[in-house]
Protein backbone atom coordinates (compact mmCIF):
# COMPACT_ATOMS: atom_id res chain seq x y z
CA UNK A 1 0.00 0.00 0.00
CA UNK A 2 1.55 3.34 -1.01
CA UNK A 3 2.07 5.93 1.66
CA UNK A 4 1.83 9.66 1.01
CA UNK A 5 3.92 12.22 2.78
CA UNK A 6 2.22 15.38 3.88
CA UNK A 7 4.42 18.45 3.57
CA UNK A 8 3.17 21.71 4.94
CA UNK A 9 4.97 25.01 4.55
CA UNK A 10 4.24 27.66 7.10
CA UNK A 11 5.36 31.21 6.45
CA UNK A 12 5.89 33.41 9.46
CA UNK A 13 3.72 36.51 9.66
CA UNK A 14 6.71 38.70 10.44
CA UNK A 15 8.13 38.19 6.92
CA UNK A 16 5.47 40.55 5.58
CA UNK A 17 6.60 43.28 7.98
CA UNK A 18 10.22 42.72 6.97
CA UNK A 19 9.37 43.07 3.27
CA UNK A 20 7.49 46.31 3.94
CA UNK A 21 10.51 47.65 5.82
CA UNK A 22 12.78 46.59 2.97
CA UNK A 23 10.62 48.50 0.48
CA UNK A 24 10.77 51.59 2.65
CA UNK A 25 14.57 51.41 2.84
CA UNK A 26 14.78 51.05 -0.95
CA UNK A 27 12.57 54.08 -1.51
CA UNK A 28 14.50 56.14 1.04
CA UNK A 29 17.86 55.28 -0.58
CA UNK A 30 16.54 56.05 -4.07
CA UNK A 31 15.13 59.40 -2.94
CA UNK A 32 18.30 60.31 -1.03
CA UNK A 33 20.52 59.57 -4.02
CA UNK A 34 18.25 61.63 -6.28
CA UNK A 35 18.34 64.59 -3.90
CA UNK A 36 22.12 64.36 -3.61
CA UNK A 37 22.56 64.34 -7.39
CA UNK A 38 20.20 67.30 -7.74
CA UNK A 39 22.05 69.27 -5.06
CA UNK A 40 25.42 68.62 -6.69
CA UNK A 41 24.03 69.66 -10.09
CA UNK A 42 22.66 72.90 -8.64
CA UNK A 43 25.91 73.72 -6.81
CA UNK A 44 28.03 73.00 -9.91
CA UNK A 45 25.87 75.29 -12.03
CA UNK A 46 24.49 72.70 -14.42
CA UNK A 47 21.88 74.44 -16.58
CA UNK A 48 18.43 72.99 -16.12
CA UNK A 49 14.94 73.73 -14.94
CA UNK A 50 15.88 74.35 -11.31
CA UNK A 51 14.01 77.59 -10.70
N, CA, C, O and CB atoms as a CASP TS submission, in Angstrom:
PFRMAT TS
TARGET T0000
AUTHOR 0000-0000-0000
METHOD Language model
MODEL 1
PARENT N/A
ATOM      1  N   UNK     1       0.850  -1.175   0.000  1.00  0.00           N
ATOM      2  CA  UNK     1       0.000   0.000   0.000  1.00  0.00           C
ATOM      3  C   UNK     1       0.900   1.244   0.000  1.00  0.00           C
ATOM      4  O   UNK     1       1.760   1.385   0.870  1.00  0.00           O
ATOM      5  CB  UNK     1      -0.970  -0.005   1.233  1.00  0.00           C
ATOM      6  N   UNK     2       0.708   2.136  -0.961  1.00  0.00           N
ATOM      7  CA  UNK     2       1.549   3.335  -1.010  1.00  0.00           C
ATOM      8  C   UNK     2       1.214   4.305   0.124  1.00  0.00           C
ATOM      9  O   UNK     2       0.063   4.454   0.535  1.00  0.00           O
ATOM     10  CB  UNK     2       1.388   4.038  -2.360  1.00  0.00           C
ATOM     11  N   UNK     3       2.249   4.943   0.598  1.00  0.00           N
ATOM     12  CA  UNK     3       2.071   5.929   1.658  1.00  0.00           C
ATOM     13  C   UNK     3       2.402   7.312   1.107  1.00  0.00           C
ATOM     14  O   UNK     3       3.361   7.472   0.351  1.00  0.00           O
ATOM     15  CB  UNK     3       2.962   5.593   2.893  1.00  0.00           C
ATOM     16  N   UNK     4       1.624   8.289   1.478  1.00  0.00           N
ATOM     17  CA  UNK     4       1.828   9.659   1.013  1.00  0.00           C
ATOM     18  C   UNK     4       2.427  10.485   2.149  1.00  0.00           C
ATOM     19  O   UNK     4       2.068  10.334   3.317  1.00  0.00           O
ATOM     20  CB  UNK     4       0.490  10.288   0.514  1.00  0.00           C
ATOM     21  N   UNK     5       3.318  11.329   1.779  1.00  0.00           N
ATOM     22  CA  UNK     5       3.916  12.224   2.775  1.00  0.00           C
ATOM     23  C   UNK     5       3.216  13.569   2.701  1.00  0.00           C
ATOM     24  O   UNK     5       3.008  14.120   1.620  1.00  0.00           O
ATOM     25  CB  UNK     5       5.453  12.385   2.547  1.00  0.00           C
ATOM     26  N   UNK     6       2.866  14.074   3.840  1.00  0.00           N
ATOM     27  CA  UNK     6       2.215  15.379   3.884  1.00  0.00           C
ATOM     28  C   UNK     6       3.262  16.430   4.241  1.00  0.00           C
ATOM     29  O   UNK     6       3.885  16.370   5.300  1.00  0.00           O
ATOM     30  CB  UNK     6       1.036  15.389   4.912  1.00  0.00           C
ATOM     31  N   UNK     7       3.442  17.378   3.352  1.00  0.00           N
ATOM     32  CA  UNK     7       4.423  18.446   3.567  1.00  0.00           C
ATOM     33  C   UNK     7       3.664  19.756   3.672  1.00  0.00           C
ATOM     34  O   UNK     7       2.938  20.146   2.757  1.00  0.00           O
ATOM     35  CB  UNK     7       5.491  18.499   2.411  1.00  0.00           C
ATOM     36  N   UNK     8       3.836  20.413   4.773  1.00  0.00           N
ATOM     37  CA  UNK     8       3.173  21.712   4.939  1.00  0.00           C
ATOM     38  C   UNK     8       4.236  22.786   5.142  1.00  0.00           C
ATOM     39  O   UNK     8       5.187  22.615   5.904  1.00  0.00           O
ATOM     40  CB  UNK     8       2.172  21.688   6.143  1.00  0.00           C
ATOM     41  N   UNK     9       4.047  23.878   4.448  1.00  0.00           N
ATOM     42  CA  UNK     9       4.971  25.005   4.550  1.00  0.00           C
ATOM     43  C   UNK     9       4.262  26.118   5.280  1.00  0.00           C
ATOM     44  O   UNK     9       3.198  26.568   4.855  1.00  0.00           O
ATOM     45  CB  UNK     9       5.466  25.480   3.148  1.00  0.00           C
ATOM     46  N   UNK    10       4.839  26.560   6.368  1.00  0.00           N
ATOM     47  CA  UNK    10       4.244  27.661   7.105  1.00  0.00           C
ATOM     48  C   UNK    10       5.161  28.879   7.004  1.00  0.00           C
ATOM     49  O   UNK    10       6.349  28.807   7.317  1.00  0.00           O
ATOM     50  CB  UNK    10       3.998  27.268   8.589  1.00  0.00           C
ATOM     51  N   UNK    11       4.595  29.980   6.568  1.00  0.00           N
ATOM     52  CA  UNK    11       5.360  31.212   6.451  1.00  0.00           C
ATOM     53  C   UNK    11       5.090  32.069   7.673  1.00  0.00           C
ATOM     54  O   UNK    11       3.933  32.278   8.038  1.00  0.00           O
ATOM     55  CB  UNK    11       5.004  31.975   5.149  1.00  0.00           C
ATOM     56  N   UNK    12       6.119  32.557   8.297  1.00  0.00           N
ATOM     57  CA  UNK    12       5.892  33.410   9.461  1.00  0.00           C
ATOM     58  C   UNK    12       5.252  34.730   9.057  1.00  0.00           C
ATOM     59  O   UNK    12       5.511  35.250   7.972  1.00  0.00           O
ATOM     60  CB  UNK    12       7.205  33.669  10.197  1.00  0.00           C
ATOM     61  N   UNK    13       4.425  35.262   9.929  1.00  0.00           N
ATOM     62  CA  UNK    13       3.716  36.511   9.657  1.00  0.00           C
ATOM     63  C   UNK    13       4.682  37.684   9.633  1.00  0.00           C
ATOM     64  O   UNK    13       4.430  38.678   8.953  1.00  0.00           O
ATOM     65  CB  UNK    13       2.621  36.750  10.702  1.00  0.00           C
ATOM     66  N   UNK    14       5.775  37.583  10.360  1.00  0.00           N
ATOM     67  CA  UNK    14       6.714  38.698  10.443  1.00  0.00           C
ATOM     68  C   UNK    14       7.444  38.945   9.128  1.00  0.00           C
ATOM     69  O   UNK    14       8.016  40.020   8.950  1.00  0.00           O
ATOM     70  CB  UNK    14       7.719  38.443  11.540  1.00  0.00           C
ATOM     71  N   UNK    15       7.444  37.987   8.201  1.00  0.00           N
ATOM     72  CA  UNK    15       8.127  38.190   6.920  1.00  0.00           C
ATOM     73  C   UNK    15       7.466  39.303   6.128  1.00  0.00           C
ATOM     74  O   UNK    15       8.137  40.007   5.373  1.00  0.00           O
ATOM     75  CB  UNK    15       8.137  36.894   6.099  1.00  0.00           C
ATOM     76  N   UNK    16       6.156  39.473   6.289  1.00  0.00           N
ATOM     77  CA  UNK    16       5.468  40.550   5.584  1.00  0.00           C
ATOM     78  C   UNK    16       5.931  41.908   6.110  1.00  0.00           C
ATOM     79  O   UNK    16       6.108  42.844   5.330  1.00  0.00           O
ATOM     80  CB  UNK    16       3.939  40.407   5.736  1.00  0.00           C
ATOM     81  N   UNK    17       6.127  42.021   7.405  1.00  0.00           N
ATOM     82  CA  UNK    17       6.599  43.278   7.978  1.00  0.00           C
ATOM     83  C   UNK    17       8.024  43.568   7.534  1.00  0.00           C
ATOM     84  O   UNK    17       8.378  44.724   7.303  1.00  0.00           O
ATOM     85  CB  UNK    17       6.518  43.238   9.508  1.00  0.00           C
ATOM     86  N   UNK    18       8.846  42.529   7.414  1.00  0.00           N
ATOM     87  CA  UNK    18      10.219  42.723   6.965  1.00  0.00           C
ATOM     88  C   UNK    18      10.251  43.198   5.530  1.00  0.00           C
ATOM     89  O   UNK    18      11.066  44.054   5.189  1.00  0.00           O
ATOM     90  CB  UNK    18      11.020  41.438   7.111  1.00  0.00           C
ATOM     91  N   UNK    19       9.378  42.661   4.668  1.00  0.00           N
ATOM     92  CA  UNK    19       9.369  43.070   3.268  1.00  0.00           C
ATOM     93  C   UNK    19       8.897  44.509   3.136  1.00  0.00           C
ATOM     94  O   UNK    19       9.390  45.244   2.281  1.00  0.00           O
ATOM     95  CB  UNK    19       8.477  42.140   2.438  1.00  0.00           C
ATOM     96  N   UNK    20       7.940  44.926   3.977  1.00  0.00           N
ATOM     97  CA  UNK    20       7.486  46.315   3.945  1.00  0.00           C
ATOM     98  C   UNK    20       8.610  47.240   4.375  1.00  0.00           C
ATOM     99  O   UNK    20       8.783  48.310   3.791  1.00  0.00           O
ATOM    100  CB  UNK    20       6.254  46.510   4.850  1.00  0.00           C
ATOM    101  N   UNK    21       9.370  46.855   5.374  1.00  0.00           N
ATOM    102  CA  UNK    21      10.506  47.653   5.816  1.00  0.00           C
ATOM    103  C   UNK    21      11.578  47.724   4.751  1.00  0.00           C
ATOM    104  O   UNK    21      12.213  48.763   4.571  1.00  0.00           O
ATOM    105  CB  UNK    21      11.084  47.088   7.094  1.00  0.00           C
ATOM    106  N   UNK    22      11.786  46.620   4.040  1.00  0.00           N
ATOM    107  CA  UNK    22      12.781  46.589   2.970  1.00  0.00           C
ATOM    108  C   UNK    22      12.381  47.535   1.844  1.00  0.00           C
ATOM    109  O   UNK    22      13.235  48.219   1.280  1.00  0.00           O
ATOM    110  CB  UNK    22      12.952  45.156   2.429  1.00  0.00           C
ATOM    111  N   UNK    23      11.096  47.583   1.512  1.00  0.00           N
ATOM    112  CA  UNK    23      10.623  48.496   0.476  1.00  0.00           C
ATOM    113  C   UNK    23      10.831  49.940   0.907  1.00  0.00           C
ATOM    114  O   UNK    23      11.210  50.782   0.092  1.00  0.00           O
ATOM    115  CB  UNK    23       9.140  48.240   0.164  1.00  0.00           C
ATOM    116  N   UNK    24      10.590  50.230   2.160  1.00  0.00           N
ATOM    117  CA  UNK    24      10.766  51.595   2.654  1.00  0.00           C
ATOM    118  C   UNK    24      12.227  52.004   2.589  1.00  0.00           C
ATOM    119  O   UNK    24      12.526  53.144   2.233  1.00  0.00           O
ATOM    120  CB  UNK    24      10.246  51.721   4.090  1.00  0.00           C
ATOM    121  N   UNK    25      13.133  51.117   2.921  1.00  0.00           N
ATOM    122  CA  UNK    25      14.566  51.408   2.840  1.00  0.00           C
ATOM    123  C   UNK    25      14.974  51.659   1.396  1.00  0.00           C
ATOM    124  O   UNK    25      15.758  52.570   1.127  1.00  0.00           O
ATOM    125  CB  UNK    25      15.394  50.250   3.434  1.00  0.00           C
ATOM    126  N   UNK    26      14.459  50.872   0.470  1.00  0.00           N
ATOM    127  CA  UNK    26      14.781  51.045  -0.947  1.00  0.00           C
ATOM    128  C   UNK    26      14.307  52.403  -1.455  1.00  0.00           C
ATOM    129  O   UNK    26      15.030  53.086  -2.181  1.00  0.00           O
ATOM    130  CB  UNK    26      14.151  49.922  -1.781  1.00  0.00           C
ATOM    131  N   UNK    27      13.110  52.789  -1.080  1.00  0.00           N
ATOM    132  CA  UNK    27      12.568  54.078  -1.508  1.00  0.00           C
ATOM    133  C   UNK    27      13.363  55.221  -0.894  1.00  0.00           C
ATOM    134  O   UNK    27      13.636  56.215  -1.566  1.00  0.00           O
ATOM    135  CB  UNK    27      11.085  54.197  -1.125  1.00  0.00           C
ATOM    136  N   UNK    28      13.735  55.090   0.371  1.00  0.00           N
ATOM    137  CA  UNK    28      14.503  56.145   1.039  1.00  0.00           C
ATOM    138  C   UNK    28      15.883  56.301   0.397  1.00  0.00           C
ATOM    139  O   UNK    28      16.341  57.426   0.197  1.00  0.00           O
ATOM    140  CB  UNK    28      14.649  55.834   2.545  1.00  0.00           C
ATOM    141  N   UNK    29      16.546  55.203   0.074  1.00  0.00           N
ATOM    142  CA  UNK    29      17.855  55.284  -0.584  1.00  0.00           C
ATOM    143  C   UNK    29      17.738  55.908  -1.971  1.00  0.00           C
ATOM    144  O   UNK    29      18.552  56.755  -2.340  1.00  0.00           O
ATOM    145  CB  UNK    29      18.489  53.889  -0.690  1.00  0.00           C
ATOM    146  N   UNK    30      16.744  55.500  -2.732  1.00  0.00           N
ATOM    147  CA  UNK    30      16.544  56.050  -4.074  1.00  0.00           C
ATOM    148  C   UNK    30      16.284  57.553  -4.010  1.00  0.00           C
ATOM    149  O   UNK    30      16.843  58.315  -4.798  1.00  0.00           O
ATOM    150  CB  UNK    30      15.375  55.339  -4.778  1.00  0.00           C
ATOM    151  N   UNK    31      15.437  57.979  -3.074  1.00  0.00           N
ATOM    152  CA  UNK    31      15.128  59.400  -2.938  1.00  0.00           C
ATOM    153  C   UNK    31      16.352  60.186  -2.475  1.00  0.00           C
ATOM    154  O   UNK    31      16.607  61.285  -2.968  1.00  0.00           O
ATOM    155  CB  UNK    31      13.968  59.602  -1.956  1.00  0.00           C
ATOM    156  N   UNK    32      17.106  59.632  -1.535  1.00  0.00           N
ATOM    157  CA  UNK    32      18.301  60.308  -1.033  1.00  0.00           C
ATOM    158  C   UNK    32      19.354  60.488  -2.112  1.00  0.00           C
ATOM    159  O   UNK    32      19.985  61.541  -2.202  1.00  0.00           O
ATOM    160  CB  UNK    32      18.888  59.536   0.124  1.00  0.00           C
ATOM    161  N   UNK    33      19.543  59.460  -2.931  1.00  0.00           N
ATOM    162  CA  UNK    33      20.523  59.567  -4.017  1.00  0.00           C
ATOM    163  C   UNK    33      20.064  60.610  -5.031  1.00  0.00           C
ATOM    164  O   UNK    33      20.878  61.390  -5.525  1.00  0.00           O
ATOM    165  CB  UNK    33      20.729  58.194  -4.710  1.00  0.00           C
ATOM    166  N   UNK    34      18.779  60.634  -5.344  1.00  0.00           N
ATOM    167  CA  UNK    34      18.246  61.630  -6.277  1.00  0.00           C
ATOM    168  C   UNK    34      18.421  63.048  -5.754  1.00  0.00           C
ATOM    169  O   UNK    34      18.791  63.944  -6.512  1.00  0.00           O
ATOM    170  CB  UNK    34      16.775  61.361  -6.548  1.00  0.00           C
ATOM    171  N   UNK    35      18.163  63.260  -4.488  1.00  0.00           N
ATOM    172  CA  UNK    35      18.341  64.587  -3.896  1.00  0.00           C
ATOM    173  C   UNK    35      19.802  65.002  -3.890  1.00  0.00           C
ATOM    174  O   UNK    35      20.115  66.166  -4.139  1.00  0.00           O
ATOM    175  CB  UNK    35      17.790  64.614  -2.477  1.00  0.00           C
ATOM    176  N   UNK    36      20.695  64.068  -3.611  1.00  0.00           N
ATOM    177  CA  UNK    36      22.125  64.363  -3.607  1.00  0.00           C
ATOM    178  C   UNK    36      22.607  64.748  -5.009  1.00  0.00           C
ATOM    179  O   UNK    36      23.372  65.700  -5.160  1.00  0.00           O
ATOM    180  CB  UNK    36      22.917  63.154  -3.084  1.00  0.00           C
ATOM    181  N   UNK    37      22.171  64.026  -6.013  1.00  0.00           N
ATOM    182  CA  UNK    37      22.562  64.343  -7.392  1.00  0.00           C
ATOM    183  C   UNK    37      22.016  65.708  -7.793  1.00  0.00           C
ATOM    184  O   UNK    37      22.716  66.489  -8.437  1.00  0.00           O
ATOM    185  CB  UNK    37      22.057  63.254  -8.370  1.00  0.00           C
ATOM    186  N   UNK    38      20.786  65.999  -7.422  1.00  0.00           N
ATOM    187  CA  UNK    38      20.200  67.299  -7.743  1.00  0.00           C
ATOM    188  C   UNK    38      20.950  68.429  -7.052  1.00  0.00           C
ATOM    189  O   UNK    38      21.194  69.469  -7.664  1.00  0.00           O
ATOM    190  CB  UNK    38      18.726  67.331  -7.346  1.00  0.00           C
ATOM    191  N   UNK    39      21.317  68.246  -5.799  1.00  0.00           N
ATOM    192  CA  UNK    39      22.053  69.270  -5.062  1.00  0.00           C
ATOM    193  C   UNK    39      23.420  69.519  -5.680  1.00  0.00           C
ATOM    194  O   UNK    39      23.841  70.668  -5.813  1.00  0.00           O
ATOM    195  CB  UNK    39      22.209  68.864  -3.601  1.00  0.00           C
ATOM    196  N   UNK    40      24.106  68.464  -6.053  1.00  0.00           N
ATOM    197  CA  UNK    40      25.425  68.615  -6.692  1.00  0.00           C
ATOM    198  C   UNK    40      25.281  69.335  -8.029  1.00  0.00           C
ATOM    199  O   UNK    40      26.103  70.189  -8.362  1.00  0.00           O
ATOM    200  CB  UNK    40      26.101  67.230  -6.897  1.00  0.00           C
ATOM    201  N   UNK    41      24.248  69.002  -8.798  1.00  0.00           N
ATOM    202  CA  UNK    41      24.032  69.660 -10.090  1.00  0.00           C
ATOM    203  C   UNK    41      23.747  71.144  -9.904  1.00  0.00           C
ATOM    204  O   UNK    41      24.239  71.972 -10.671  1.00  0.00           O
ATOM    205  CB  UNK    41      22.873  68.993 -10.848  1.00  0.00           C
ATOM    206  N   UNK    42      22.965  71.484  -8.899  1.00  0.00           N
ATOM    207  CA  UNK    42      22.662  72.903  -8.642  1.00  0.00           C
ATOM    208  C   UNK    42      23.921  73.641  -8.206  1.00  0.00           C
ATOM    209  O   UNK    42      24.182  74.747  -8.680  1.00  0.00           O
ATOM    210  CB  UNK    42      21.560  73.045  -7.561  1.00  0.00           C
ATOM    211  N   UNK    43      24.700  73.050  -7.317  1.00  0.00           N
ATOM    212  CA  UNK    43      25.907  73.716  -6.815  1.00  0.00           C
ATOM    213  C   UNK    43      26.973  73.852  -7.898  1.00  0.00           C
ATOM    214  O   UNK    43      27.747  74.809  -7.872  1.00  0.00           O
ATOM    215  CB  UNK    43      26.476  72.946  -5.626  1.00  0.00           C
ATOM    216  N   UNK    44      27.033  72.934  -8.837  1.00  0.00           N
ATOM    217  CA  UNK    44      28.025  72.999  -9.910  1.00  0.00           C
ATOM    218  C   UNK    44      27.570  73.904 -11.054  1.00  0.00           C
ATOM    219  O   UNK    44      28.347  74.170 -11.971  1.00  0.00           O
ATOM    220  CB  UNK    44      28.311  71.601 -10.442  1.00  0.00           C
ATOM    221  N   UNK    45      26.356  74.370 -11.014  1.00  0.00           N
ATOM    222  CA  UNK    45      25.872  75.290 -12.028  1.00  0.00           C
ATOM    223  C   UNK    45      25.432  74.621 -13.306  1.00  0.00           C
ATOM    224  O   UNK    45      25.506  75.227 -14.375  1.00  0.00           O
ATOM    225  CB  UNK    45      26.915  76.276 -12.338  1.00  0.00           C
ATOM    226  N   UNK    46      24.974  73.387 -13.224  1.00  0.00           N
ATOM    227  CA  UNK    46      24.491  72.696 -14.418  1.00  0.00           C
ATOM    228  C   UNK    46      23.192  73.361 -14.853  1.00  0.00           C
ATOM    229  O   UNK    46      22.263  73.486 -14.055  1.00  0.00           O
ATOM    230  CB  UNK    46      24.281  71.163 -14.151  1.00  0.00           C
ATOM    231  N   UNK    47      23.117  73.796 -16.135  1.00  0.00           N
ATOM    232  CA  UNK    47      21.878  74.441 -16.577  1.00  0.00           C
ATOM    233  C   UNK    47      20.725  73.437 -16.620  1.00  0.00           C
ATOM    234  O   UNK    47      20.886  72.304 -17.073  1.00  0.00           O
ATOM    235  CB  UNK    47      22.072  75.083 -17.964  1.00  0.00           C
ATOM    236  N   UNK    48      19.597  73.862 -16.154  1.00  0.00           N
ATOM    237  CA  UNK    48      18.434  72.991 -16.122  1.00  0.00           C
ATOM    238  C   UNK    48      17.229  73.760 -15.637  1.00  0.00           C
ATOM    239  O   UNK    48      17.290  74.979 -15.472  1.00  0.00           O
ATOM    240  CB  UNK    48      18.686  71.774 -15.234  1.00  0.00           C
ATOM    241  N   UNK    49      16.171  73.086 -15.414  1.00  0.00           N
ATOM    242  CA  UNK    49      14.937  73.727 -14.938  1.00  0.00           C
ATOM    243  C   UNK    49      14.919  73.642 -13.414  1.00  0.00           C
ATOM    244  O   UNK    49      14.137  72.883 -12.842  1.00  0.00           O
ATOM    245  CB  UNK    49      13.652  73.044 -15.558  1.00  0.00           C
ATOM    246  N   UNK    50      15.765  74.407 -12.766  1.00  0.00           N
ATOM    247  CA  UNK    50      15.878  74.354 -11.312  1.00  0.00           C
ATOM    248  C   UNK    50      15.037  75.415 -10.638  1.00  0.00           C
ATOM    249  O   UNK    50      14.663  75.262  -9.475  1.00  0.00           O
ATOM    250  CB  UNK    50      17.316  74.507 -10.895  1.00  0.00           C
ATOM    251  N   UNK    51      14.733  76.489 -11.349  1.00  0.00           N
ATOM    252  CA  UNK    51      14.012  77.592 -10.705  1.00  0.00           C
ATOM    253  C   UNK    51      12.686  77.827 -11.386  1.00  0.00           C
ATOM    254  O   UNK    51      11.935  78.716 -10.986  1.00  0.00           O
ATOM    255  CB  UNK    51      14.847  78.877 -10.724  1.00  0.00           C
TER
END
